[in-house]
Amino acid sequence: MKLALLSDIHSNRQALDACMDHARAQGAQHFVWLGDLVGYGADPGYVVRQAMALVAEGHCVIGGNHDALAVHPPAPGDRAASTVAAQGAGWTHDQLTPPERAFLANLPLVAEVGGVLLVHASADAPERWRYVDNEAVAGQCLDAAAQRPGIRHVFCGHVHQQTLYYRGTGRRLMRFVPQPGVAIPVAPRRQWVATIGSVGQPRDGDPRAMYALLDTDAWLLRFERVPYDHAAAAAAIRATNAMPDYFALRLEAGR
């Protein structure tokens, strides 16, 4: 089965459409969204409706920290309201219908599809939203996943960058940054954890959208970069007259 793995869409309609079209053109058979459907961007309702349609068709969508924030945004004056993650959460909440908010509220934090574990943050404590951004956390993530029979692969979002870790000899964690479009053998004789990057807000200096494709028959993983109209996505943020301009600038710079 060929899985398309998308994460951190962040209400970016233009990036989402580009990645979904690209994945379908590559023969993706099953779609997995790894959380943070909303936040930062201008089109939360559109993205949530796409997710609802996918789930109705039997695909997999899990929740992220920004989805939780959109359901229960911090009140003005609350200390949490000043964080970057919380900025715009109230506006996002107001753009969603009650059924759309209920959908976000009921998303699972962890799922298994095709023999792999799927989680927005680290598998050792999904609700704490820990970033898998170093070998130590990647090891803890793999240790938690190993408690589930047969699981050798974990796919995460949250980090907004594409990185692959694997456990080598002596349980040592190895880390490398993949090249887009290059198939990587990820045989289940090793343990693997990948952060698949962000569809809607890349943070590595390249504004192109990120996602990944996994072939669970051949056990080949390919990280993808997809050009999209980030200028239009940035303009849509500015047109809300509610979201910080910083969010638009991030799309333009890929930061």
Buried (B, 14 or more C-beta within 10 A) or exposed (E): EBBBBBBBBBBBBBBBBBBBEBBEEEEBBBBBBBBBBBBBBBBBBBBBBBBBEBBEEEBBBBBBBBBBBBBEBBEEEEEEBEEEBBBBBBBBBEBBEEEBBEBBEEBEBBBBBBEBBBBBBBBBBBEEBBBBBEBEBBBBBBBBBBEEEEBBBBBBBBBBBBBBBBBEEEEEBEEEEBEBEEEBEBEBEEBBBBBBBBBBBBBBEBBBBBBBBBBBEEBBBBBBBBEBBBEEBBBBBBEBEBBBEEBBEBBEBBB
